[in-house]
Amino acid sequence: MTEKPIAEMSFEEAMAALEQVVGQLERGDVALEASIALYERGAALKAHCEGKLKAAEEKVELIRQQEGRATGTTPVEGL
């Protein structure tokens, strides 16, 4: 089975994959080379999730502007 490309993942899929990567790295039962590859994948998954969240924040902001509501968003913490 081939892994789904990160760019095609939903936010939820990417978060689940990132949790798996973190779990594997925390257990420490992965060889050094595999750990490096996992770390790189984790960084790419994190960036993808951040991009998805940013896009969602921008959509909400646009809706609020169209409704004449106060604008400004607070960045999501933890990523």
PDB file with one MODEL, atoms N, CA, C and O in Angstrom:
MODEL        1
ATOM      1  N   MET A   1       0.840  -1.184   0.000  1.00  0.00           N
ATOM      2  CA  MET A   1       0.000   0.000   0.000  1.00  0.00           C
ATOM      3  C   MET A   1       0.882   1.243   0.000  1.00  0.00           C
ATOM      4  O   MET A   1       1.824   1.342   0.786  1.00  0.00           O
ATOM      5  N   THR A   2       0.581   2.170  -0.863  1.00  0.00           N
ATOM      6  CA  THR A   2       1.363   3.410  -0.950  1.00  0.00           C
ATOM      7  C   THR A   2       0.744   4.465  -0.055  1.00  0.00           C
ATOM      8  O   THR A   2      -0.476   4.550   0.087  1.00  0.00           O
ATOM      9  N   GLU A   3       1.613   5.270   0.545  1.00  0.00           N
ATOM     10  CA  GLU A   3       1.116   6.354   1.390  1.00  0.00           C
ATOM     11  C   GLU A   3       0.530   7.449   0.518  1.00  0.00           C
ATOM     12  O   GLU A   3       1.056   7.750  -0.553  1.00  0.00           O
ATOM     13  N   LYS A   4      -0.545   8.034   0.977  1.00  0.00           N
ATOM     14  CA  LYS A   4      -1.188   9.133   0.272  1.00  0.00           C
ATOM     15  C   LYS A   4      -0.253  10.343   0.317  1.00  0.00           C
ATOM     16  O   LYS A   4       0.306  10.644   1.372  1.00  0.00           O
ATOM     17  N   PRO A   5      -0.076  11.035  -0.798  1.00  0.00           N
ATOM     18  CA  PRO A   5       0.774  12.230  -0.786  1.00  0.00           C
ATOM     19  C   PRO A   5       0.236  13.269   0.207  1.00  0.00           C
ATOM     20  O   PRO A   5      -0.973  13.482   0.299  1.00  0.00           O
ATOM     21  N   ILE A   6       1.122  13.893   0.927  1.00  0.00           N
ATOM     22  CA  ILE A   6       0.737  14.857   1.954  1.00  0.00           C
ATOM     23  C   ILE A   6      -0.129  15.965   1.369  1.00  0.00           C
ATOM     24  O   ILE A   6      -1.108  16.369   1.996  1.00  0.00           O
ATOM     25  N   ALA A   7       0.200  16.456   0.204  1.00  0.00           N
ATOM     26  CA  ALA A   7      -0.558  17.556  -0.405  1.00  0.00           C
ATOM     27  C   ALA A   7      -2.014  17.191  -0.662  1.00  0.00           C
ATOM     28  O   ALA A   7      -2.857  18.079  -0.787  1.00  0.00           O
ATOM     29  N   GLU A   8      -2.324  15.904  -0.741  1.00  0.00           N
ATOM     30  CA  GLU A   8      -3.695  15.455  -0.997  1.00  0.00           C
ATOM     31  C   GLU A   8      -4.455  15.123   0.286  1.00  0.00           C
ATOM     32  O   GLU A   8      -5.635  14.778   0.229  1.00  0.00           O
ATOM     33  N   MET A   9      -3.799  15.222   1.433  1.00  0.00           N
ATOM     34  CA  MET A   9      -4.427  14.863   2.707  1.00  0.00           C
ATOM     35  C   MET A   9      -5.307  15.983   3.228  1.00  0.00           C
ATOM     36  O   MET A   9      -5.016  17.168   3.061  1.00  0.00           O
ATOM     37  N   SER A  10      -6.395  15.568   3.867  1.00  0.00           N
ATOM     38  CA  SER A  10      -7.216  16.529   4.599  1.00  0.00           C
ATOM     39  C   SER A  10      -6.456  16.891   5.880  1.00  0.00           C
ATOM     40  O   SER A  10      -5.459  16.257   6.225  1.00  0.00           O
ATOM     41  N   PHE A  11      -6.937  17.902   6.561  1.00  0.00           N
ATOM     42  CA  PHE A  11      -6.315  18.292   7.830  1.00  0.00           C
ATOM     43  C   PHE A  11      -6.326  17.107   8.806  1.00  0.00           C
ATOM     44  O   PHE A  11      -5.326  16.818   9.462  1.00  0.00           O
ATOM     45  N   GLU A  12      -7.468  16.435   8.886  1.00  0.00           N
ATOM     46  CA  GLU A  12      -7.613  15.327   9.825  1.00  0.00           C
ATOM     47  C   GLU A  12      -6.682  14.165   9.483  1.00  0.00           C
ATOM     48  O   GLU A  12      -6.094  13.553  10.375  1.00  0.00           O
ATOM     49  N   GLU A  13      -6.550  13.866   8.208  1.00  0.00           N
ATOM     50  CA  GLU A  13      -5.634  12.792   7.788  1.00  0.00           C
ATOM     51  C   GLU A  13      -4.190  13.146   8.134  1.00  0.00           C
ATOM     52  O   GLU A  13      -3.430  12.307   8.618  1.00  0.00           O
ATOM     53  N   ALA A  14      -3.830  14.396   7.881  1.00  0.00           N
ATOM     54  CA  ALA A  14      -2.456  14.832   8.158  1.00  0.00           C
ATOM     55  C   ALA A  14      -2.166  14.820   9.656  1.00  0.00           C
ATOM     56  O   ALA A  14      -1.077  14.430  10.077  1.00  0.00           O
ATOM     57  N   MET A  15      -3.140  15.246  10.460  1.00  0.00           N
ATOM     58  CA  MET A  15      -2.938  15.219  11.917  1.00  0.00           C
ATOM     59  C   MET A  15      -2.773  13.796  12.422  1.00  0.00           C
ATOM     60  O   MET A  15      -1.922  13.533  13.272  1.00  0.00           O
ATOM     61  N   ALA A  16      -3.582  12.873  11.906  1.00  0.00           N
ATOM     62  CA  ALA A  16      -3.469  11.471  12.316  1.00  0.00           C
ATOM     63  C   ALA A  16      -2.105  10.905  11.918  1.00  0.00           C
ATOM     64  O   ALA A  16      -1.477  10.193  12.701  1.00  0.00           O
ATOM     65  N   ALA A  17      -1.649  11.217  10.713  1.00  0.00           N
ATOM     66  CA  ALA A  17      -0.339  10.747  10.260  1.00  0.00           C
ATOM     67  C   ALA A  17       0.769  11.363  11.106  1.00  0.00           C
ATOM     68  O   ALA A  17       1.743  10.689  11.441  1.00  0.00           O
ATOM     69  N   LEU A  18       0.624  12.638  11.453  1.00  0.00           N
ATOM     70  CA  LEU A  18       1.620  13.303  12.289  1.00  0.00           C
ATOM     71  C   LEU A  18       1.673  12.664  13.676  1.00  0.00           C
ATOM     72  O   LEU A  18       2.757  12.483  14.233  1.00  0.00           O
ATOM     73  N   GLU A  19       0.520  12.323  14.234  1.00  0.00           N
ATOM     74  CA  GLU A  19       0.484  11.644  15.535  1.00  0.00           C
ATOM     75  C   GLU A  19       1.200  10.298  15.470  1.00  0.00           C
ATOM     76  O   GLU A  19       1.892   9.915  16.414  1.00  0.00           O
ATOM     77  N   GLN A  20       1.037   9.578  14.357  1.00  0.00           N
ATOM     78  CA  GLN A  20       1.723   8.293  14.195  1.00  0.00           C
ATOM     79  C   GLN A  20       3.232   8.489  14.139  1.00  0.00           C
ATOM     80  O   GLN A  20       3.988   7.733  14.748  1.00  0.00           O
ATOM     81  N   VAL A  21       3.665   9.516  13.401  1.00  0.00           N
ATOM     82  CA  VAL A  21       5.098   9.804  13.288  1.00  0.00           C
ATOM     83  C   VAL A  21       5.669  10.133  14.663  1.00  0.00           C
ATOM     84  O   VAL A  21       6.714   9.607  15.046  1.00  0.00           O
ATOM     85  N   VAL A  22       4.994  10.989  15.393  1.00  0.00           N
ATOM     86  CA  VAL A  22       5.461  11.386  16.722  1.00  0.00           C
ATOM     87  C   VAL A  22       5.534  10.166  17.637  1.00  0.00           C
ATOM     88  O   VAL A  22       6.499  10.001  18.383  1.00  0.00           O
ATOM     89  N   GLY A  23       4.517   9.318  17.577  1.00  0.00           N
ATOM     90  CA  GLY A  23       4.512   8.107  18.397  1.00  0.00           C
ATOM     91  C   GLY A  23       5.693   7.207  18.101  1.00  0.00           C
ATOM     92  O   GLY A  23       6.332   6.691  19.018  1.00  0.00           O
ATOM     93  N   GLN A  24       5.988   7.016  16.823  1.00  0.00           N
ATOM     94  CA  GLN A  24       7.128   6.172  16.439  1.00  0.00           C
ATOM     95  C   GLN A  24       8.441   6.781  16.925  1.00  0.00           C
ATOM     96  O   GLN A  24       9.308   6.072  17.436  1.00  0.00           O
ATOM     97  N   LEU A  25       8.583   8.087  16.766  1.00  0.00           N
ATOM     98  CA  LEU A  25       9.822   8.737  17.192  1.00  0.00           C
ATOM     99  C   LEU A  25       9.970   8.706  18.711  1.00  0.00           C
ATOM    100  O   LEU A  25      11.078   8.535  19.218  1.00  0.00           O
ATOM    101  N   GLU A  26       8.876   8.868  19.436  1.00  0.00           N
ATOM    102  CA  GLU A  26       8.936   8.851  20.901  1.00  0.00           C
ATOM    103  C   GLU A  26       9.291   7.474  21.440  1.00  0.00           C
ATOM    104  O   GLU A  26       9.988   7.357  22.448  1.00  0.00           O
ATOM    105  N   ARG A  27       8.812   6.432  20.770  1.00  0.00           N
ATOM    106  CA  ARG A  27       9.151   5.071  21.218  1.00  0.00           C
ATOM    107  C   ARG A  27      10.637   4.789  21.063  1.00  0.00           C
ATOM    108  O   ARG A  27      11.214   4.033  21.845  1.00  0.00           O
ATOM    109  N   GLY A  28      11.247   5.387  20.071  1.00  0.00           N
ATOM    110  CA  GLY A  28      12.685   5.223  19.874  1.00  0.00           C
ATOM    111  C   GLY A  28      13.101   3.874  19.338  1.00  0.00           C
ATOM    112  O   GLY A  28      14.271   3.504  19.437  1.00  0.00           O
ATOM    113  N   ASP A  29      12.168   3.131  18.772  1.00  0.00           N
ATOM    114  CA  ASP A  29      12.504   1.798  18.273  1.00  0.00           C
ATOM    115  C   ASP A  29      12.723   1.791  16.766  1.00  0.00           C
ATOM    116  O   ASP A  29      12.581   0.757  16.113  1.00  0.00           O
ATOM    117  N   VAL A  30      13.073   2.960  16.215  1.00  0.00           N
ATOM    118  CA  VAL A  30      13.292   3.099  14.781  1.00  0.00           C
ATOM    119  C   VAL A  30      14.781   3.376  14.550  1.00  0.00           C
ATOM    120  O   VAL A  30      15.395   4.150  15.284  1.00  0.00           O
ATOM    121  N   ALA A  31      15.345   2.750  13.543  1.00  0.00           N
ATOM    122  CA  ALA A  31      16.760   2.959  13.216  1.00  0.00           C
ATOM    123  C   ALA A  31      17.011   4.431  12.878  1.00  0.00           C
ATOM    124  O   ALA A  31      16.084   5.158  12.519  1.00  0.00           O
ATOM    125  N   LEU A  32      18.255   4.858  12.994  1.00  0.00           N
ATOM    126  CA  LEU A  32      18.624   6.259  12.800  1.00  0.00           C
ATOM    127  C   LEU A  32      18.164   6.799  11.447  1.00  0.00           C
ATOM    128  O   LEU A  32      17.531   7.853  11.394  1.00  0.00           O
ATOM    129  N   GLU A  33      18.464   6.109  10.371  1.00  0.00           N
ATOM    130  CA  GLU A  33      18.086   6.579   9.033  1.00  0.00           C
ATOM    131  C   GLU A  33      16.566   6.697   8.907  1.00  0.00           C
ATOM    132  O   GLU A  33      16.057   7.661   8.336  1.00  0.00           O
ATOM    133  N   ALA A  34      15.851   5.714   9.443  1.00  0.00           N
ATOM    134  CA  ALA A  34      14.385   5.755   9.400  1.00  0.00           C
ATOM    135  C   ALA A  34      13.865   6.898  10.262  1.00  0.00           C
ATOM    136  O   ALA A  34      12.865   7.527   9.919  1.00  0.00           O
ATOM    137  N   SER A  35      14.532   7.170  11.374  1.00  0.00           N
ATOM    138  CA  SER A  35      14.137   8.281  12.245  1.00  0.00           C
ATOM    139  C   SER A  35      14.267   9.609  11.517  1.00  0.00           C
ATOM    140  O   SER A  35      13.411  10.484  11.650  1.00  0.00           O
ATOM    141  N   ILE A  36      15.323   9.755  10.758  1.00  0.00           N
ATOM    142  CA  ILE A  36      15.521  10.992   9.992  1.00  0.00           C
ATOM    143  C   ILE A  36      14.412  11.151   8.961  1.00  0.00           C
ATOM    144  O   ILE A  36      13.862  12.239   8.798  1.00  0.00           O
ATOM    145  N   ALA A  37      14.087  10.071   8.269  1.00  0.00           N
ATOM    146  CA  ALA A  37      13.011  10.119   7.274  1.00  0.00           C
ATOM    147  C   ALA A  37      11.672  10.425   7.940  1.00  0.00           C
ATOM    148  O   ALA A  37      10.872  11.192   7.404  1.00  0.00           O
ATOM    149  N   LEU A  38      11.425   9.830   9.105  1.00  0.00           N
ATOM    150  CA  LEU A  38      10.190  10.105   9.836  1.00  0.00           C
ATOM    151  C   LEU A  38      10.133  11.563  10.276  1.00  0.00           C
ATOM    152  O   LEU A  38       9.084  12.202  10.187  1.00  0.00           O
ATOM    153  N   TYR A  39      11.253  12.083  10.747  1.00  0.00           N
ATOM    154  CA  TYR A  39      11.306  13.481  11.177  1.00  0.00           C
ATOM    155  C   TYR A  39      10.984  14.413  10.000  1.00  0.00           C
ATOM    156  O   TYR A  39      10.227  15.373  10.145  1.00  0.00           O
ATOM    157  N   GLU A  40      11.569  14.114   8.840  1.00  0.00           N
ATOM    158  CA  GLU A  40      11.294  14.925   7.643  1.00  0.00           C
ATOM    159  C   GLU A  40       9.820  14.860   7.276  1.00  0.00           C
ATOM    160  O   GLU A  40       9.219  15.881   6.942  1.00  0.00           O
ATOM    161  N   ARG A  41       9.232  13.667   7.336  1.00  0.00           N
ATOM    162  CA  ARG A  41       7.807  13.518   7.034  1.00  0.00           C
ATOM    163  C   ARG A  41       6.973  14.286   8.059  1.00  0.00           C
ATOM    164  O   ARG A  41       6.000  14.951   7.705  1.00  0.00           O
ATOM    165  N   GLY A  42       7.355  14.190   9.309  1.00  0.00           N
ATOM    166  CA  GLY A  42       6.643  14.921  10.358  1.00  0.00           C
ATOM    167  C   GLY A  42       6.673  16.423  10.124  1.00  0.00           C
ATOM    168  O   GLY A  42       5.665  17.104  10.313  1.00  0.00           O
ATOM    169  N   ALA A  43       7.823  16.941   9.716  1.00  0.00           N
ATOM    170  CA  ALA A  43       7.944  18.376   9.439  1.00  0.00           C
ATOM    171  C   ALA A  43       7.042  18.773   8.274  1.00  0.00           C
ATOM    172  O   ALA A  43       6.417  19.833   8.307  1.00  0.00           O
ATOM    173  N   ALA A  44       6.972  17.930   7.244  1.00  0.00           N
ATOM    174  CA  ALA A  44       6.116  18.216   6.094  1.00  0.00           C
ATOM    175  C   ALA A  44       4.640  18.144   6.489  1.00  0.00           C
ATOM    176  O   ALA A  44       3.838  18.963   6.041  1.00  0.00           O
ATOM    177  N   LEU A  45       4.283  17.173   7.322  1.00  0.00           N
ATOM    178  CA  LEU A  45       2.902  17.060   7.793  1.00  0.00           C
ATOM    179  C   LEU A  45       2.518  18.269   8.639  1.00  0.00           C
ATOM    180  O   LEU A  45       1.409  18.788   8.512  1.00  0.00           O
ATOM    181  N   LYS A  46       3.419  18.714   9.494  1.00  0.00           N
ATOM    182  CA  LYS A  46       3.167  19.882  10.343  1.00  0.00           C
ATOM    183  C   LYS A  46       2.937  21.119   9.479  1.00  0.00           C
ATOM    184  O   LYS A  46       2.009  21.888   9.729  1.00  0.00           O
ATOM    185  N   ALA A  47       3.765  21.309   8.481  1.00  0.00           N
ATOM    186  CA  ALA A  47       3.626  22.464   7.592  1.00  0.00           C
ATOM    187  C   ALA A  47       2.289  22.397   6.840  1.00  0.00           C
ATOM    188  O   ALA A  47       1.626  23.417   6.654  1.00  0.00           O
ATOM    189  N   HIS A  48       1.905  21.201   6.413  1.00  0.00           N
ATOM    190  CA  HIS A  48       0.633  21.027   5.705  1.00  0.00           C
ATOM    191  C   HIS A  48      -0.534  21.395   6.625  1.00  0.00           C
ATOM    192  O   HIS A  48      -1.457  22.093   6.206  1.00  0.00           O
ATOM    193  N   CYS A  49      -0.496  20.931   7.871  1.00  0.00           N
ATOM    194  CA  CYS A  49      -1.559  21.243   8.829  1.00  0.00           C
ATOM    195  C   CYS A  49      -1.622  22.745   9.091  1.00  0.00           C
ATOM    196  O   CYS A  49      -2.706  23.323   9.157  1.00  0.00           O
ATOM    197  N   GLU A  50      -0.467  23.366   9.238  1.00  0.00           N
ATOM    198  CA  GLU A  50      -0.437  24.815   9.460  1.00  0.00           C
ATOM    199  C   GLU A  50      -1.055  25.556   8.279  1.00  0.00           C
ATOM    200  O   GLU A  50      -1.791  26.523   8.472  1.00  0.00           O
ATOM    201  N   GLY A  51      -0.764  25.115   7.072  1.00  0.00           N
ATOM    202  CA  GLY A  51      -1.336  25.736   5.878  1.00  0.00           C
ATOM    203  C   GLY A  51      -2.846  25.583   5.831  1.00  0.00           C
ATOM    204  O   GLY A  51      -3.561  26.527   5.493  1.00  0.00           O
ATOM    205  N   LYS A  52      -3.337  24.384   6.172  1.00  0.00           N
ATOM    206  CA  LYS A  52      -4.781  24.141   6.197  1.00  0.00           C
ATOM    207  C   LYS A  52      -5.463  25.029   7.234  1.00  0.00           C
ATOM    208  O   LYS A  52      -6.530  25.584   6.972  1.00  0.00           O
ATOM    209  N   LEU A  53      -4.848  25.165   8.418  1.00  0.00           N
ATOM    210  CA  LEU A  53      -5.420  26.019   9.455  1.00  0.00           C
ATOM    211  C   LEU A  53      -5.416  27.476   9.041  1.00  0.00           C
ATOM    212  O   LEU A  53      -6.381  28.199   9.289  1.00  0.00           O
ATOM    213  N   LYS A  54      -4.348  27.906   8.418  1.00  0.00           N
ATOM    214  CA  LYS A  54      -4.254  29.293   7.945  1.00  0.00           C
ATOM    215  C   LYS A  54      -5.340  29.579   6.921  1.00  0.00           C
ATOM    216  O   LYS A  54      -5.976  30.632   6.971  1.00  0.00           O
ATOM    217  N   ALA A  55      -5.558  28.663   6.001  1.00  0.00           N
ATOM    218  CA  ALA A  55      -6.601  28.836   4.986  1.00  0.00           C
ATOM    219  C   ALA A  55      -7.975  28.909   5.637  1.00  0.00           C
ATOM    220  O   ALA A  55      -8.815  29.710   5.226  1.00  0.00           O
ATOM    221  N   ALA A  56      -8.210  28.081   6.649  1.00  0.00           N
ATOM    222  CA  ALA A  56      -9.494  28.100   7.347  1.00  0.00           C
ATOM    223  C   ALA A  56      -9.687  29.428   8.083  1.00  0.00           C
ATOM    224  O   ALA A  56     -10.778  29.999   8.062  1.00  0.00           O
ATOM    225  N   GLU A  57      -8.632  29.915   8.730  1.00  0.00           N
ATOM    226  CA  GLU A  57      -8.704  31.203   9.419  1.00  0.00           C
ATOM    227  C   GLU A  57      -9.029  32.325   8.439  1.00  0.00           C
ATOM    228  O   GLU A  57      -9.828  33.209   8.748  1.00  0.00           O
ATOM    229  N   GLU A  58      -8.418  32.291   7.269  1.00  0.00           N
ATOM    230  CA  GLU A  58      -8.662  33.324   6.265  1.00  0.00           C
ATOM    231  C   GLU A  58     -10.103  33.280   5.764  1.00  0.00           C
ATOM    232  O   GLU A  58     -10.710  34.325   5.524  1.00  0.00           O
ATOM    233  N   LYS A  59     -10.656  32.071   5.605  1.00  0.00           N
ATOM    234  CA  LYS A  59     -12.052  31.946   5.175  1.00  0.00           C
ATOM    235  C   LYS A  59     -12.995  32.519   6.227  1.00  0.00           C
ATOM    236  O   LYS A  59     -13.933  33.246   5.899  1.00  0.00           O
ATOM    237  N   VAL A  60     -12.741  32.189   7.492  1.00  0.00           N
ATOM    238  CA  VAL A  60     -13.574  32.711   8.579  1.00  0.00           C
ATOM    239  C   VAL A  60     -13.472  34.224   8.626  1.00  0.00           C
ATOM    240  O   VAL A  60     -14.479  34.908   8.808  1.00  0.00           O
ATOM    241  N   GLU A  61     -12.288  34.746   8.468  1.00  0.00           N
ATOM    242  CA  GLU A  61     -12.078  36.193   8.479  1.00  0.00           C
ATOM    243  C   GLU A  61     -12.852  36.865   7.348  1.00  0.00           C
ATOM    244  O   GLU A  61     -13.464  37.913   7.551  1.00  0.00           O
ATOM    245  N   LEU A  62     -12.826  36.269   6.168  1.00  0.00           N
ATOM    246  CA  LEU A  62     -13.560  36.812   5.028  1.00  0.00           C
ATOM    247  C   LEU A  62     -15.063  36.829   5.306  1.00  0.00           C
ATOM    248  O   LEU A  62     -15.743  37.810   5.002  1.00  0.00           O
ATOM    249  N   ILE A  63     -15.574  35.753   5.878  1.00  0.00           N
ATOM    250  CA  ILE A  63     -16.996  35.686   6.227  1.00  0.00           C
ATOM    251  C   ILE A  63     -17.340  36.774   7.241  1.00  0.00           C
ATOM    252  O   ILE A  63     -18.359  37.453   7.112  1.00  0.00           O
ATOM    253  N   ARG A  64     -16.495  36.932   8.238  1.00  0.00           N
ATOM    254  CA  ARG A  64     -16.743  37.960   9.262  1.00  0.00           C
ATOM    255  C   ARG A  64     -16.730  39.349   8.646  1.00  0.00           C
ATOM    256  O   ARG A  64     -17.545  40.193   9.018  1.00  0.00           O
ATOM    257  N   GLN A  65     -15.837  39.600   7.728  1.00  0.00           N
ATOM    258  CA  GLN A  65     -15.781  40.902   7.061  1.00  0.00           C
ATOM    259  C   GLN A  65     -17.038  41.143   6.248  1.00  0.00           C
ATOM    260  O   GLN A  65     -17.587  42.244   6.260  1.00  0.00           O
ATOM    261  N   GLN A  66     -17.497  40.120   5.541  1.00  0.00           N
ATOM    262  CA  GLN A  66     -18.694  40.247   4.722  1.00  0.00           C
ATOM    263  C   GLN A  66     -19.934  40.506   5.578  1.00  0.00           C
ATOM    264  O   GLN A  66     -20.884  41.147   5.130  1.00  0.00           O
ATOM    265  N   GLU A  67     -19.915  40.003   6.808  1.00  0.00           N
ATOM    266  CA  GLU A  67     -21.039  40.213   7.720  1.00  0.00           C
ATOM    267  C   GLU A  67     -20.907  41.521   8.493  1.00  0.00           C
ATOM    268  O   GLU A  67     -21.794  41.876   9.269  1.00  0.00           O
ATOM    269  N   GLY A  68     -19.798  42.241   8.283  1.00  0.00           N
ATOM    270  CA  GLY A  68     -19.584  43.499   8.978  1.00  0.00           C
ATOM    271  C   GLY A  68     -19.177  43.341  10.431  1.00  0.00           C
ATOM    272  O   GLY A  68     -19.305  44.275  11.223  1.00  0.00           O
ATOM    273  N   ARG A  69     -18.693  42.178  10.777  1.00  0.00           N
ATOM    274  CA  ARG A  69     -18.250  41.920  12.150  1.00  0.00           C
ATOM    275  C   ARG A  69     -16.814  42.379  12.337  1.00  0.00           C
ATOM    276  O   ARG A  69     -16.088  42.624  11.374  1.00  0.00           O
ATOM    277  N   ALA A  70     -16.428  42.487  13.584  1.00  0.00           N
ATOM    278  CA  ALA A  70     -15.045  42.838  13.907  1.00  0.00           C
ATOM    279  C   ALA A  70     -14.120  41.792  13.312  1.00  0.00           C
ATOM    280  O   ALA A  70     -14.467  40.613  13.240  1.00  0.00           O
ATOM    281  N   THR A  71     -12.958  42.218  12.892  1.00  0.00           N
ATOM    282  CA  THR A  71     -12.019  41.292  12.264  1.00  0.00           C
ATOM    283  C   THR A  71     -10.819  41.064  13.157  1.00  0.00           C
ATOM    284  O   THR A  71     -10.606  41.765  14.147  1.00  0.00           O
ATOM    285  N   GLY A  72     -10.050  40.075  12.785  1.00  0.00           N
ATOM    286  CA  GLY A  72      -8.835  39.722  13.516  1.00  0.00           C
ATOM    287  C   GLY A  72      -8.958  38.324  14.063  1.00  0.00           C
ATOM    288  O   GLY A  72      -9.957  37.979  14.694  1.00  0.00           O
ATOM    289  N   THR A  73      -7.955  37.529  13.826  1.00  0.00           N
ATOM    290  CA  THR A  73      -7.959  36.158  14.319  1.00  0.00           C
ATOM    291  C   THR A  73      -6.770  35.963  15.236  1.00  0.00           C
ATOM    292  O   THR A  73      -5.766  36.672  15.155  1.00  0.00           O
ATOM    293  N   THR A  74      -6.910  35.001  16.090  1.00  0.00           N
ATOM    294  CA  THR A  74      -5.826  34.618  16.977  1.00  0.00           C
ATOM    295  C   THR A  74      -5.215  33.344  16.434  1.00  0.00           C
ATOM    296  O   THR A  74      -5.935  32.378  16.181  1.00  0.00           O
ATOM    297  N   PRO A  75      -3.888  33.316  16.248  1.00  0.00           N
ATOM    298  CA  PRO A  75      -3.251  32.115  15.717  1.00  0.00           C
ATOM    299  C   PRO A  75      -3.533  30.891  16.581  1.00  0.00           C
ATOM    300  O   PRO A  75      -3.646  30.998  17.802  1.00  0.00           O
ATOM    301  N   VAL A  76      -3.645  29.750  15.952  1.00  0.00           N
ATOM    302  CA  VAL A  76      -3.847  28.497  16.667  1.00  0.00           C
ATOM    303  C   VAL A  76      -2.546  28.122  17.349  1.00  0.00           C
ATOM    304  O   VAL A  76      -1.478  28.147  16.737  1.00  0.00           O
ATOM    305  N   GLU A  77      -2.645  27.775  18.615  1.00  0.00           N
ATOM    306  CA  GLU A  77      -1.448  27.380  19.361  1.00  0.00           C
ATOM    307  C   GLU A  77      -1.237  25.890  19.260  1.00  0.00           C
ATOM    308  O   GLU A  77      -2.175  25.141  18.987  1.00  0.00           O
ATOM    309  N   GLY A  78      -0.026  25.462  19.475  1.00  0.00           N
ATOM    310  CA  GLY A  78       0.278  24.051  19.499  1.00  0.00           C
ATOM    311  C   GLY A  78       0.840  23.514  18.196  1.00  0.00           C
ATOM    312  O   GLY A  78       1.204  22.340  18.126  1.00  0.00           O
ATOM    313  N   LEU A  79       0.918  24.329  17.176  1.00  0.00           N
ATOM    314  CA  LEU A  79       1.517  23.872  15.925  1.00  0.00           C
ATOM    315  C   LEU A  79       2.701  24.733  15.580  1.00  0.00           C
ATOM    316  O   LEU A  79       3.348  24.511  14.556  1.00  0.00           O
TER     317      LEU A  79
ENDMDL
END
